Amino acid sequence: MAIAEKKDLYTFPQAPDATSPEWPGTPIGAKNTITRTKGRTLVHDKTVDAKPGLFKRLLANAFEHIATAKETTYAHDVVIHGLRVRAITNSEHLIGYWKDNWYGVDEWQRITGQKPAETPDVLVVALGRVPSEAEAAYYSRQNDTVIFFNTSYYGQLKSWVLGAVGRKLAVEYGIHSIHGAVVTKDGKGILYIAPTGTGKSTSTYGVMEFPGTRFHSDDWVYVRYAYRTKNGKVLSPARILDGGEEVARGYQTYAWLEAHRSSDATVIGRGLDDREVTTSARELDVDRPEAYAYTSEKVFYLRSNLVENFPQAAFDMVRSRLENAPDVTPEFMAENKATIDTVAAKLTGMKKAPFDTMDPAKLRTMVGRFFAFENTRAMLDITTVFPKERVFTNPMEPARIHAVMLIKRNFDEDVVIERLSIDKFMARLLVGRTPAGTKEIVYNSYRAVDDKSERAWIDTIEAKGVDKMWSEYQKAKDKPETLNEEMEMFRMLFKSAAAYDLNTVLQKDKTVSSKMEAVHNTMRVIVKALENTKETFRYGIEDYAELLSEAKERATH
């Protein structure tokens, strides 16, 4: 018997028993796993360190289960932006995705030439069928450990691990973890930061239709802020020693350098090739920082509904392991006939296996299953969608960020694109309003921090007016240190690149005939913003066509 979902448009096979965290779905792709939890766990606690004895209890219960349960337990080390991360799990689904998603230790060393630490920097333990524990997720910063019980949903595990790695990188190296996507055009990087459902993936893949573009990342990037020395070297600071004593480390180095411009203090950091560089503070041009993005994933974990806008992604998805691909009902197929027919026709028209010889009814059902449930996931090797030379395949190859797009979808506003002042930029990130009306600080719900107490503090300054938030924030003496860490690095991002508000609402334009045309025009707006050098740059529904017109283009050349 299947479990019906959303007006019987799609269903999932029923669980075999009351405790299984995962079970097989109807075959599609290389494998299809249904997970009991398809989103965030009911219990999600990032304040373990504030509760004496909790971490030891969790770890003891985890290891007791491993020792006494008669089941296979897997362990595998990967490298995420230079840090070694070990996963220990009894989930066949999680270990499969874990190995697909990241660079293994040997792979990392072969591609980057760097040798990671011998022991793990971060540990993740994910165990199902543990009767003494609830469905839950825990994080300890003091121990750099993430513990999951009774969930096999990979999305939360991946995001919490990235958050745990991010905290360590920020505090110790000043490296900024951002929930965002990057694509470059003519060597200039565009960083998209956005809540789900506003067009982050669409904008990333959409810009790739322009010449001179390279695909960098889809969901999460590591950004290093760097300064040039007087002799042209580029250095991303990690530690500062003054008189032999450490005076700043990680994200604290930026403000220290701005306050001590003529100091002879020693700055220890990394060059773009990740080799250690040492210089004097007075040698750095601290007024003109630069931002460099590095990709995090080897293979991208993304929503399979990408095939709606980019059908060619189906060629790799059909070979991928899938997570939560449902069965579709005749009602769904009828309601979505036009989209399914369009995607199926494009796939057969490409005259490539396996779709060129697939039974038409089977192909249409497969296409429907890819996008019926909004959180069906696949692992996508992006080099099967774009040629290898158009993809950043070395995780230590930097992309310099020239423009940052804060994407929103607000049909009540007519503005399409606007260059932001620091006050507007920081207020947008602090509030973090999503299309659903919820709030996510810096549009990242997976930061490894106590975001509830951070939000309560932000509410006190938001109450004084959104336009005053950044000035109130700077004056405040009681801000949470984890929030200070995050916003200090976003302050550096603003100093390093042009920041824009992008409102993906071109479907409001009565001259736009389809969603596809709206997407294409939005991509052209993004490219024009990347070329812009003016502080004032603002276009709305009524005048954005001027920005795109050929006459305007000729006038700007």
N, C-alpha and C positions, 0 to 999 in steps of 0.2 A: 504494500500500500504506500502511495506517495503522499508527501505532505504538501498541500496546496498553498500557494503563496500569491498575494496581490491579485485578487479577483480571478484566480485560476489562470493567470497568464503564463505562469511557469510553476514547476514543482520540483522537489528534491526527493530522492529515495529515502525512505524512513530509516532511522538508526537501527542497528541490529539489537541493541539493548539500551538500558537506561544510562550507562556510564561511558560508552565509547566516545572519545573526542573526535574521531575521524572514521570514515568508512568509504568504500568505493561508490562512485557515482556512475551513471550510465556512460559507457565508453565514449570518449572524444579525445583527440590528440593522442599523445603518448600514454597519458594516464589522467584520470579525473578523480580527485579526492574531494569528498564532501566533509566539511568541518562543522561540528555542532555549533561552535561559536563562530559567527561570521563578521565580527567586529570586535570592539574593545570588551575586555572581560568586565564582569559586574564589579569585582574588587580590583582596584588598580592603585597601588600605594607606592609613592615615590618618597615617603618620609620614614622609611625603615630605620634610618640612623637615629631618629629622634625617639625611638621606642626601645628601651633597654631589653636585651635578650631576644628580640624578635628575629633578627638575622640568624642567630645561632639555631633557634628553633626551626626556622624554615630550611636551613641547610641540613640540619640533622634529619628532618623528616624526608627530605629529598634523597639523601644518601642511604637512609634506612630502606626506602622503597627500592632503590637500585639494588641493594644487597639482598633483599628478601623476595622481591617479585621475580617470578620465573619468566622473564621476557628479555628480548635483545635490547641492549642500550648502546647507542652510537656516540662517538666523540670525534670531532673534526675541527682543526684549526684553520682559520682564514686570516687574511691581512686586510684591514680597512684603514686606508690612509696612513700606513706605516705601523699601526698598532695590531698586535697579534690578539685575535679573539677566538676563544674556544667555546664550542657548543657541545653540551652533553644532553642527549634526549633519547626517549624511547619511542619517538614518533618517526615512522618511516617517511611520512610526508614532509615533516619539518627538516629532517636531515637531507632529503633529496633537494628541496628548494635551497637550503643553506649552501650546499655544494655548488649548485647551479649559479647562485646569485653573486658570490664573492670570489676573489682571487685566493687560491690555495697558497700555502707558504712557498712551495717550489715555483709555482707560476709567478708569484709576485717577484721573487728573486730573479727569475729568468727575464721578465719583462722590464723591470726597473733597475736591476743591478744592485738592489738594496737587500741586506739580510735583516729580517725582523728579529725581535727578541727571542731568546730560547724558551721563555715561559710566557704564559698569556698576560696581556695587559688588562683585558676585560674577560669575564666569564659569564656565560649564559647557560642556565640549567632549565630545561623545559620537559616536564614529565606529565603524562596522562595517566588516568586510572589510579589516582592517589586518593584513597577513600577518606583519609584524615584531613584533606584540604579542600577548600572551596575552589571554584573556577576563579583564578586570581593571577595577578601580575605584581611583582615587587621589584624595587630597585634600591640598592645601597651604594651611595657614592663613596663612602669610606672604604668599601671593599671592591668597588668597581665590578659589581655583580648584579645580574638580572636573573630573577627566578620566576618561572611560569608553572602553574599547576592547572591541569585539566582543560587545556585549550590547545588546539592544533592550528589555529588561524595564523598564517605566516605573517600577515600584514602588521599585526601588533608586535610580534617578536622582532621583525626586521626594524621597525621604527624605534622601539625601545633600545635596541642594541646600538643603532645609530646615535640616539640621544646620549647613551652612556659613553660611547666613544667620543662624542662631541664635547661633553663636559671635561673630559680628561685633556682633549686637545686645546680647549679654550683656556683652561686654568694653567696648563703647563707650557703651552706653545703659542697662545694667542691666535689659534686657528679657529675660524668661524664656521660652524655647521649651520647650513641654511636649508630649510624645506623649500626647494625651488628647482628650476630647470634652466639649462643654459644651451644656447646655440650661438655660433659665431657667423658673422657675415663680413667678408673681406678682412678677416683677422680681428674684428671688433666683437667682443662678447656681449650678448644680451642676457641678462639674468631676470627670469620671471619668478615673482613671489606671489602666491595666490591661494585663497581657500579652494577647496574642492568644488568643482562645478562651475567655475568661472572661465575656463578655457586655457589652463596652463599647458596641458599636453597638446591641445589643438594648436596653440600659438607656436609651440616648439617645433612640431612636425610641419606646420603650415609654412613657416619661414624657410624651411628646407627646400621649398619649391623655387626659391630664388637662386640665381647663380652665385658662386663664391661663398657658399654656406657650408658649415661643418656641424655635425651633431655632437653635443658634448654630454649632456645628462638630462634625465627625465624627471627626477623626483627629489634628489638630495645632493648638495654640493658642499665641498670644503673650500672656504675662501681664506687666502692668506693676504694680509695687508703688508705692503712692502714700501720701502723708501729707496731712493737712489742716493748714492754717495757722490761726492764731488768728482771722483774719477770714473763715474759711470756704472759702478757695481750696483746690483739690486739686492737688498737685504730685507728679510722679513724677521723682525726682532722677536726673540723668545725670552732672553734674560738680560738684565742690566746690572753690572757690578760697578760700584763706586767706592774707591778706596779698599778694594778687595771684598767688600760686602755686597750681597744681593739687595738691591733697592726696589726692583720691580721684576715681575715674571708674567709671562703669558699676556692676557688682555690688558694688564695694568701698565704695560710698557709704553703704550701709545700716549696716554695723558702725561706720563712722566717725561717722555722725550719733548713734548710740547712745552712743558714747564721748565725744562733745563736745556735749552737749545745750545748754549755755549759750553756745556759741560764736557769735561775730559773723560767722563765715565765710559767704561767698556761695554759695547753692545754686542751680544752674542746672538746670532740668528742663522737663518738659512738663505741660501741663494735660490734662484729659480730651478737650479739643477738639484736642489735639496742638500747640497754640501754645506758644511758649517762655514760661516763667514763671521769675522770679527772686525769691528771698527770702533772709532770714537764717536760719541753722540754728536759732537760738533760737526762731524763730516756728513751728517744726514740732512737731506732736504725734507724736513717734517711738514712743510706746508703743502706738498704735492704727493700724497701717498698714492699708491696704485693697488688695485685689487686683482688677484689672480685666483681663478676657480679651478678646482680639481674634481674629477668625477669620483664617485664612490663605488658604483656597482660594475661588475663584469658583464652580467646579463641583467636586463631590466625586468623587475617585477611590476607589472602594470595591468590595468584593466583591459580585458579582451574586447570591450566595446569600442576600442580604438579602430576596429575594422569598419565601423560605420563611416568614418571620415577617411580612413587610410586602408582600403581593402587589401593592399599588398602585404600588410602585416599578418594576414591569415596564413600565408605560406609558411611562416615560422611557427605561428601559434598551433597549427595543426600537427606540428612535431613536438610541441612543448607539453610538459606536465601541466594540467589545469587544476585550479582550485575553485570549487563551487560552481561548476558549469551545470545549469539546471536542465530539466526536460521542459519542452515548450508545448503549450496547448494549441489546438486549432484556432482558438480565439486570438491568441498572441500572433500567430502566423497571419491571420486575416487582418488584424489591426495594423500590422507592420509590413504589409505586402509590398508597398512601394519601395521602402528602404531595402528589404531583403532582395527584391528583384534587381535593384540597381547594383548592390554589392555582388550578388551572384553573377550578374552579367559581366561585371568588370573582371571577376576572377576567371571565368571561363574564357573571356576575351584575351587574357594574357597567354593562353595556350601553353600552360606549364603544368606539370604534375604537382599534386594529384587532382587538381580541379578540372583539368581539360577532359578527363574521362569519367569523372564522377557522375553518378546518377543525379539528374536535376533535382528531384525531390529530396534526396539525401543532402545535397549541397545546400539547398534552401533551409533545411532544418538545422544544419550545422551553423550556418550564418546566424540564424535566429538565436541559437543557444549561446553564441558568443556575446550577444548584447542584451538578452532578456533580463538578466539579473545584473544590477549596476555594479556589483562588487565581485563578479567573476574575474579571476586573475590568471595570468599566464606569465611565463618567463620568456622574454623576447630578446634574442640576439640581434641587436640593431644593425649589425653588418649584413644581415639577410634582407634588410629593407633598403639600406643605402650602401653604396660601394665603400669598401674599407677605408679608402683614402679620404672619404668625407665624414669619418667618424673618429673621435678621440679614443683610441684603443689602449693607450698607455696611461694608467691612472696617475702618473706623475708628470704628465704633459700639461702645463698650465694654459688656461685661456684667460687673457686679460679682459676684465669687465669694463665696458664703456657706458652701458646704459642699464638701469634697473627699472623694471616695469612692475608696479604694484597693480595687479589685475583685479577688477571687480565687475559685477554684472548688476547694475542698478538702473532699471528702466524708468525710475522716477527722475533721473538726472539726464540732461541733454549733452553734457560734456563727454567727449570721446577720448581725448588725450590732453594732458596738462603737465607741464614741467613743475615739479614740486619744490617748495622751499623746505628747509630743514624742519620748520615747525609742523608743516602739513605731513611731511614724510614720517617723522617720528610719532606724531599723533595717530596716524593710520596704523602703524605697527603696534603701538601700545593698546589701542582699542581692539583692532583685529576683528572687525565685524564680518561675519560670513553671510552668504545669501539666505541661509536658514534663520538668520537673526541671532545666532549664538556669537560668542566672542572667543577668539583664539589669539593669545599673545603672539605677535610676529607671525601669525598664520601657521603656527607650528604647535600642534597639540601633543607632540611626542618629545618635547624637551624633558630632559631628566632632572626636573626640579619640582618643588612644591608650588605648582602654578595656581592653586587655590588661594594661598596667602598672597602671592604676587598680584592676582586679580583683585583681591580685596583692597590692596594698597593702591593699585591703579585707579580703582573706582573713586577713591578720595580725591585724586587730582583731576579726574575726568569731570567730577561734579562742579569744578570751578570753571568749566568751559573747555571744549575741545581745542579751540584756538590758543588757549593758554597752557595746554598740557606740557609741552616741551620745556617752557620756561619754568613752570611749577616743578617739573621733574628735576631740572638742574638745581633749583634752589633747595629742594628737599634734602634733609640730612638722614632720614630714616628709611631710605629705599632698600628693599631686599638686595643682598649682594648678588644673588643669582640673576636678578633683573638688571642690575648695574652692569654685570658681565655681558649680558646680551645686548643691551642698548649702547654700551660703549663700542662694541664691534659694529653695530649698525650705524653709529655716528661716523666710524671710519669708512664704512661703505659709501655713505653720502658724500664724504670728502673725496672719495676715489672715483666716483662715476656720476653721470647725470641721472637723476631720479624722476620717474614719470608715474602718473596715475593713468591707467588704461581701462576704459569702461567698454566692455564687449557687448554693445547694444545696437550695432549697426542694422539689425533687423527692424529697428524703429523707422529707419529711413524708407519712405514710401517708394523711392526709386530703386530700392534693392529688391530683387524678385525672389531670392532664395537664400536659405541658410548658407549654402556653399558660396554664394556671391558675397554675403556679409563677412564670412570668414576670410575670403580672399582680400577684400578691401581692408579688413582689420590688419592683415599681414603687411599690406602696403603702407598703412599708417605707422606700424612699428618700424619699418625700414626707414621711413622719412624721419622719424624721431631719432633713430640711430645716427642719421646724417646731420641732425640739427646741432648748431653750436650756440644758439641764443638762449639767454636765461629765461626770456618770456616766450612760451610756446604753448598755445592753448587753442584747441579746435573742438567744436561741438557738432551735433547732428546737422545744424543749418549751414556750416561752412567747411566741414572736413573735405568736401569734394574739391575745394580750391587747392588744398594741400596735395591732392592726388592728380590734379589736372596736368596735362602735358605742358600747357603754357607756364604753369607754376614751376614745373620741373626744369623747363628751358631757362626760366628766369633765375633759377638758383645755380645753374651751371656756369 
